[in-house]
């Protein structure tokens, strides 16, 4: 059973959090059931056995954010489609909400995504805390060990992931839940200081949260490539940096992972990951290699994650130099391009530029490691926005459903209908 915020607990009892969304839905149901009769705050409080001040606080928040609770209207979720896709893609949790035009504004739309996602995550965090506390209690009766229990959360994505992290922060605020957070959130451009990961981290640190930051990173600036020697050095430097930061290890060691997914499009204004690629002037490369989407900034096509195939099959290194000469590299690069495309030396340079300018997770490594380790993180995909995201999302879900990598999905009906 969830405990209230700021309540003292017995040492042996697991720390849990009570979802604000769950409370909002209970209040909404009381109002809905008594409609059209007006119901007072006191009546709601008595029926739910909570304080009237808490009811007042939640209703004020609805008014302030100009949003009704998610289950005030029972047609806001696509229950039939949820059950179908849950079975099709072997998912534990799924929320499919109505189309974007159902909501008042873009901001309100992403706020709703965040609330749905954080509601799922609250339940998962409670499960994790209960299991970890039971494990500690089985080894020791001391309070010191229990107080060290933490939930490791990693997040990587754009607007939907940002909304999820902020909504989850609302849920965790004023609790004693200890969180270790790491991630990358790129909303528009690294040149916009107010939207960088460091700023987002500062927002988390300024909240009343028991949180530590493992790392926060953003997409690096591009480098100019003039010669074969610099090509090798830049690729090698990025490989070393990837290993040093240990993105894949952090994901595998996390309790919860939140990923966003984007489609490859050039509709203006170009934002997020695509803004980064646009600045690199790699539009032709992206088009030539039929890249459909990106997940956590790792671009992929129907053949898999091109970004990581470049490391193992094109830019492989040995004894301080490339294993393959330029001609061999171009020939190997052709394997990842449609037959109609004539791959040139410029494509090879673009591939190196592309590789050297992105920090992301090695999903090829993640896929292999998850099949071997007994404990895996709970992975939630949060996908909002335009309906064309259905194509890359379907590609990822089909690829991963037999590997049991994705556990939960939050997306819109406009996207889900294409799955």
C-alpha positions as CSV (number, residue, x, y, z in Angstrom):
1,X,0.0,0.0,0.0
2,X,1.3,3.4,-0.9
3,X,2.3,5.8,1.9
4,X,1.7,9.5,2.0
5,X,4.4,12.0,1.4
6,X,6.4,13.2,4.4
7,X,5.0,10.4,6.6
8,X,7.4,8.5,8.8
9,X,7.6,4.8,8.1
10,X,8.7,1.7,9.8
11,X,12.2,0.5,8.9
12,X,11.1,-2.7,7.3
13,X,8.4,-1.1,5.2
14,X,9.1,-0.4,1.5
15,X,9.0,3.2,0.5
16,X,6.4,3.9,-2.1
17,X,4.7,6.9,-3.7
18,X,1.0,7.7,-4.3
19,X,0.2,8.8,-7.8
20,X,-1.4,12.3,-8.2
21,X,-3.0,11.0,-11.4
22,X,-4.6,8.1,-9.4
23,X,-6.0,10.7,-6.9
24,X,-7.2,13.0,-9.7
25,X,-9.0,10.1,-11.4
26,X,-10.8,9.1,-8.1
27,X,-11.9,12.7,-7.7
28,X,-13.0,12.9,-11.3
29,X,-15.0,9.7,-10.9
30,X,-16.9,11.1,-7.9
31,X,-17.8,14.2,-9.9
32,X,-18.7,12.1,-13.0
33,X,-21.0,9.7,-11.0
34,X,-22.9,12.6,-9.4
35,X,-23.3,14.6,-12.6
36,X,-25.4,16.7,-13.2
37,X,-25.8,17.4,-9.5
38,X,-23.1,19.8,-8.1
39,X,-20.8,18.1,-5.7
40,X,-19.0,20.0,-2.9
41,X,-15.3,19.5,-2.0
42,X,-16.4,18.3,1.4
43,X,-18.6,15.5,-0.2
44,X,-15.6,14.4,-2.3
45,X,-13.3,14.4,0.7
46,X,-15.7,12.3,2.8
47,X,-16.3,9.8,0.0
48,X,-12.6,9.3,-0.7
49,X,-11.6,9.5,3.0
50,X,-9.1,12.3,2.4
51,X,-8.8,15.9,3.6
52,X,-10.8,18.7,2.1
53,X,-7.7,20.7,1.7
54,X,-6.2,18.0,-0.5
55,X,-9.3,18.0,-2.7
56,X,-9.1,21.8,-3.0
57,X,-5.4,21.6,-3.9
58,X,-6.0,19.1,-6.7
59,X,-9.0,21.0,-8.1
60,X,-6.9,24.2,-8.1
61,X,-4.2,22.5,-10.0
62,X,-6.7,21.4,-12.7
63,X,-7.8,25.0,-13.0
64,X,-4.3,26.4,-13.1
65,X,-3.1,23.9,-15.8
66,X,-6.4,24.2,-17.7
67,X,-6.7,20.4,-17.9
68,X,-9.2,17.9,-16.7
69,X,-8.0,14.6,-15.2
70,X,-7.3,11.9,-17.7
71,X,-10.3,9.7,-16.9
72,X,-12.9,12.5,-16.6
73,X,-14.0,11.5,-20.1
74,X,-14.0,7.8,-20.6
75,X,-13.5,8.0,-24.4
76,X,-10.0,9.6,-24.0
77,X,-8.2,6.3,-24.3
78,X,-8.5,3.7,-27.1
79,X,-9.0,0.6,-24.9
80,X,-9.7,-1.9,-27.8
81,X,-6.6,-0.8,-29.7
82,X,-4.5,-1.0,-26.4
83,X,-5.5,-4.6,-25.9
84,X,-4.7,-5.5,-29.5
85,X,-1.2,-3.9,-29.6
86,X,-0.4,-5.1,-26.1
87,X,-0.8,-8.7,-27.3
88,X,0.8,-8.1,-30.7
89,X,4.0,-6.6,-29.3
90,X,4.3,-8.5,-26.0
91,X,3.9,-5.4,-23.8
92,X,3.3,-5.2,-20.1
93,X,1.9,-1.7,-20.1
94,X,0.3,0.4,-22.9
95,X,-1.6,3.7,-23.1
96,X,-3.1,4.9,-26.4
97,X,-4.6,8.4,-26.0
98,X,-6.8,10.3,-28.4
99,X,-5.4,12.4,-31.3
100,X,-3.4,15.6,-30.7
101,X,-6.3,17.8,-31.8
102,X,-8.3,16.4,-28.9
103,X,-6.2,18.6,-26.5
104,X,-6.3,22.3,-26.3
105,X,-2.6,23.1,-27.1
106,X,0.7,21.4,-28.0
107,X,1.9,22.1,-24.5
108,X,-1.2,20.6,-22.9
109,X,-0.8,17.6,-25.3
110,X,2.7,16.9,-24.0
111,X,1.7,17.5,-20.4
112,X,-0.9,14.7,-20.9
113,X,1.7,12.4,-22.3
114,X,3.8,13.1,-19.3
115,X,1.0,12.3,-16.9
116,X,0.1,9.1,-18.6
117,X,3.7,8.0,-18.6
118,X,4.5,9.0,-15.0
119,X,1.4,7.2,-13.8
120,X,2.8,3.9,-15.3
121,X,6.2,4.7,-13.8
122,X,4.9,5.4,-10.3
123,X,3.4,1.9,-10.2
124,X,6.7,0.5,-11.5
125,X,8.8,2.4,-9.0
126,X,6.6,1.1,-6.1
127,X,7.2,-2.5,-7.3
128,X,10.9,-1.9,-7.5
129,X,11.1,-0.3,-4.1
130,X,9.1,-3.1,-2.5
131,X,11.4,-5.8,-4.1
132,X,14.6,-4.0,-3.1
133,X,13.4,-3.4,0.4
134,X,12.5,-7.1,0.8
135,X,15.9,-8.1,-0.4
136,X,17.6,-5.7,2.1
137,X,15.4,-6.9,5.0
138,X,16.3,-10.5,4.2
139,X,20.0,-9.6,4.7
140,X,19.9,-7.1,7.5
141,X,17.6,-5.3,9.9
142,X,19.5,-2.1,9.9
143,X,17.9,1.2,8.7
144,X,21.1,2.4,7.2
145,X,21.0,-0.1,4.3
146,X,17.3,0.6,3.7
147,X,18.0,4.3,3.5
148,X,20.6,3.6,0.7
149,X,18.0,2.1,-1.6
150,X,17.7,4.1,-4.8
151,X,15.9,3.9,-8.1
152,X,18.2,4.3,-11.1
153,X,16.4,6.0,-14.0
154,X,17.9,6.8,-17.4
155,X,16.1,8.9,-20.0
156,X,16.9,9.9,-23.6
157,X,14.7,11.7,-26.1
158,X,12.9,14.9,-26.9
159,X,9.7,16.7,-25.9
160,X,7.8,13.5,-24.8
161,X,10.6,12.3,-22.6
162,X,11.1,15.8,-21.2
163,X,7.4,16.0,-20.3
164,X,7.6,12.5,-18.7
165,X,10.6,13.4,-16.6
166,X,9.0,16.6,-15.4
167,X,5.7,14.9,-14.6
168,X,7.5,12.1,-12.7
169,X,9.4,14.9,-10.8
170,X,5.9,16.2,-9.7
171,X,5.1,12.7,-8.4
172,X,8.4,12.3,-6.5
173,X,8.6,15.7,-5.0
174,X,8.4,15.8,-1.2
175,X,9.0,12.1,-0.9
176,X,12.1,10.3,0.4
177,X,12.5,8.2,-2.7
178,X,16.1,8.4,-3.7
179,X,16.7,8.6,-7.5
180,X,19.9,8.3,-9.5
181,X,19.2,10.0,-12.8
182,X,21.1,10.1,-16.1
183,X,20.2,11.0,-19.6
184,X,20.1,13.2,-22.6
185,X,17.2,15.4,-23.6
186,X,17.6,17.5,-26.8
187,X,14.5,19.5,-27.4
188,X,15.7,21.8,-30.2
189,X,19.3,22.9,-30.5
190,X,22.3,22.7,-28.3
191,X,22.7,26.5,-29.0
192,X,19.6,27.2,-27.0
193,X,20.9,27.3,-23.5
194,X,17.5,27.1,-21.9
195,X,16.8,23.8,-23.5
196,X,20.1,22.0,-22.9
197,X,20.3,18.9,-20.7
198,X,22.2,20.8,-18.1
199,X,19.3,23.3,-17.7
200,X,16.9,20.4,-17.4
201,X,19.1,18.9,-14.7
202,X,19.1,22.2,-12.9
203,X,15.3,22.2,-12.9
204,X,15.4,18.8,-11.3
205,X,17.9,19.8,-8.7
206,X,15.9,22.9,-7.8
207,X,12.9,20.7,-6.9
208,X,12.3,19.1,-3.6
209,X,13.6,15.8,-4.8
210,X,16.0,13.3,-3.3
211,X,18.0,13.0,-6.6
212,X,21.6,12.5,-7.7
213,X,22.7,13.1,-11.3
214,X,24.9,10.4,-12.8
215,X,25.4,12.3,-16.0
216,X,23.7,14.6,-18.5
217,X,25.0,14.9,-22.0
218,X,24.0,16.6,-25.2
219,X,24.7,16.1,-28.9
220,X,28.3,17.4,-29.6
221,X,29.2,19.9,-32.3
222,X,30.4,18.7,-35.6
223,X,34.1,18.5,-36.7
224,X,35.5,19.2,-40.2
225,X,37.1,16.2,-41.9
226,X,39.8,17.0,-44.4
227,X,42.0,13.9,-44.7
228,X,42.0,10.2,-44.2
229,X,44.2,10.7,-41.1
230,X,41.8,13.1,-39.5
231,X,39.0,10.7,-40.4
232,X,40.6,7.9,-38.4
233,X,41.4,10.1,-35.4
234,X,37.9,11.6,-35.2
235,X,36.2,8.2,-35.4
236,X,38.7,6.8,-32.9
237,X,38.2,9.7,-30.5
238,X,34.4,9.1,-30.6
239,X,34.8,5.4,-29.9
240,X,37.0,6.2,-26.9
241,X,34.6,8.8,-25.6
242,X,31.6,6.3,-26.0
243,X,33.5,3.7,-23.9
244,X,34.5,6.2,-21.3
245,X,31.0,7.6,-20.8
246,X,29.6,4.0,-20.7
247,X,26.1,4.8,-22.0
248,X,25.3,1.2,-22.6
249,X,26.4,0.1,-19.2
250,X,24.2,2.8,-17.5
251,X,21.2,1.6,-19.4
252,X,21.8,-2.1,-18.5
253,X,22.3,-1.2,-14.9
254,X,19.2,1.1,-14.6
255,X,15.9,0.1,-13.0
256,X,13.9,2.2,-15.4
257,X,14.7,3.5,-18.9
258,X,12.6,6.1,-20.8
259,X,13.2,6.4,-24.5
260,X,11.7,8.7,-27.1
261,X,11.4,7.9,-30.8
262,X,11.6,10.3,-33.7
263,X,10.8,10.1,-37.4
264,X,13.2,11.4,-40.0
265,X,11.6,14.4,-41.6
266,X,12.5,17.8,-42.9
267,X,9.3,19.7,-42.0
268,X,10.1,23.1,-40.7
269,X,10.7,24.1,-38.1
270,X,13.3,21.3,-37.7
271,X,13.7,20.4,-34.1
272,X,15.5,18.0,-31.8
273,X,17.7,15.3,-33.3
274,X,16.8,16.4,-36.8
275,X,17.9,20.0,-36.1
276,X,21.3,18.5,-35.2
277,X,21.5,16.5,-38.4
278,X,20.4,19.5,-40.4
279,X,23.2,21.6,-39.0
280,X,25.6,18.8,-40.1
281,X,24.3,19.1,-43.7
282,X,23.7,15.4,-43.8
283,X,20.3,15.4,-45.5
284,X,21.5,13.6,-48.6
285,X,23.3,10.9,-46.5
286,X,20.1,10.3,-44.4
287,X,18.1,10.0,-47.6
288,X,20.5,7.8,-49.4
289,X,20.7,5.3,-46.6
290,X,16.9,5.2,-46.2
291,X,17.1,6.1,-42.4
292,X,13.5,6.0,-41.2
293,X,13.8,7.1,-37.6
294,X,15.8,7.4,-34.4
295,X,15.4,6.1,-30.9
296,X,17.4,7.8,-28.2
297,X,19.2,9.6,-31.0
298,X,20.3,6.2,-32.6
299,X,19.3,6.3,-36.2
300,X,18.0,3.2,-37.8
301,X,16.6,1.8,-41.1
302,X,15.0,-1.6,-41.9
303,X,18.5,-3.3,-41.6
304,X,19.0,-2.1,-38.1
305,X,21.1,0.6,-36.4
306,X,23.3,2.1,-39.0
307,X,25.2,4.2,-36.5
308,X,26.6,1.1,-34.7
309,X,27.1,-1.0,-37.8
310,X,29.5,1.7,-39.0
311,X,31.8,0.9,-36.0
312,X,31.9,-2.8,-36.4
313,X,31.7,-3.2,-40.2
314,X,33.0,-0.1,-41.9
315,X,35.3,1.8,-39.5
316,X,36.7,-1.2,-37.7
317,X,40.2,-0.5,-36.3
318,X,43.3,-2.6,-35.8
319,X,46.8,-1.6,-34.6
320,X,46.2,2.1,-34.7
321,X,44.6,2.3,-38.2
322,X,41.5,1.3,-40.1
323,X,41.3,-2.4,-40.8
324,X,39.9,-1.7,-44.3
325,X,41.3,0.6,-47.0
326,X,39.1,3.3,-48.5
327,X,37.8,1.1,-51.3
328,X,36.9,-1.7,-49.0
329,X,35.2,0.7,-46.6
330,X,33.0,2.1,-49.5
331,X,32.2,-1.5,-50.6
332,X,31.1,-2.4,-47.0
333,X,29.1,0.8,-46.7
334,X,27.2,-0.2,-49.9
335,X,25.6,-3.1,-47.9
336,X,23.6,-0.6,-45.9
337,X,22.4,1.5,-48.9
338,X,19.5,0.7,-51.3
339,X,20.6,-0.9,-54.6
340,X,19.7,2.2,-56.5
341,X,22.2,4.4,-54.7
342,X,25.8,4.8,-56.0
343,X,27.9,5.0,-52.8
344,X,30.8,7.5,-53.2
345,X,33.8,8.7,-51.2
346,X,31.6,11.6,-50.0
347,X,29.2,9.1,-48.5
348,X,32.1,7.6,-46.6
349,X,33.1,11.0,-45.3
350,X,29.5,11.8,-44.4
351,X,29.2,8.5,-42.6
352,X,32.3,9.4,-40.4
353,X,30.9,12.9,-39.8
354,X,27.6,11.4,-38.9
355,X,29.2,8.9,-36.5
356,X,31.6,11.4,-34.9
357,X,28.8,13.9,-34.1
358,X,26.4,11.7,-32.1
359,X,26.6,10.4,-28.6
360,X,24.1,7.7,-28.1
361,X,23.4,4.2,-26.9
362,X,24.8,1.1,-28.7
363,X,21.6,-0.8,-29.2
364,X,23.4,-3.6,-30.9
365,X,25.3,-4.1,-27.6
366,X,22.1,-3.6,-25.6
367,X,20.2,-6.3,-27.6
368,X,23.0,-8.9,-27.0
369,X,23.5,-8.1,-23.3
370,X,19.9,-8.2,-22.4
371,X,19.6,-11.8,-23.6
372,X,22.4,-12.8,-21.3
373,X,21.7,-10.9,-18.0
374,X,19.1,-12.1,-15.5
375,X,18.0,-8.7,-14.5
376,X,16.9,-6.2,-17.1
377,X,15.6,-2.7,-16.8
378,X,12.0,-1.7,-17.4
379,X,12.0,0.1,-20.7
380,X,9.2,2.5,-21.6
381,X,8.8,4.0,-25.0
382,X,7.1,7.5,-25.0
383,X,6.1,8.5,-28.5
384,X,4.1,11.6,-29.2
385,X,3.6,13.8,-32.2
386,X,2.8,13.3,-35.9
387,X,1.3,10.1,-37.3
388,X,4.3,9.4,-39.6
389,X,6.1,8.1,-36.5
390,X,4.1,5.0,-36.9
391,X,6.5,3.6,-39.5
392,X,9.7,3.7,-37.5
393,X,7.8,2.8,-34.3
394,X,6.4,-0.3,-35.9
395,X,9.8,-1.2,-37.2
396,X,11.3,-1.1,-33.7
397,X,8.4,-2.9,-32.0
398,X,8.6,-5.7,-34.6
399,X,12.4,-5.9,-34.2
400,X,12.3,-6.1,-30.4
401,X,9.1,-8.0,-29.6
402,X,10.8,-11.4,-29.5
403,X,13.7,-10.1,-27.6
404,X,11.4,-8.7,-24.9
405,X,13.2,-5.4,-24.8
406,X,10.3,-2.9,-24.7
407,X,8.0,-3.3,-21.6
408,X,5.7,-0.3,-22.0
409,X,4.4,2.1,-24.6
410,X,2.7,5.5,-24.4
411,X,1.6,6.9,-27.7
412,X,-1.2,8.6,-29.5
413,X,-4.1,7.0,-31.4
414,X,-3.0,8.7,-34.6
415,X,0.3,6.9,-34.4
416,X,-1.1,3.6,-33.0
417,X,-3.5,3.2,-35.9
418,X,-0.5,2.7,-38.1
419,X,0.9,-0.1,-36.0
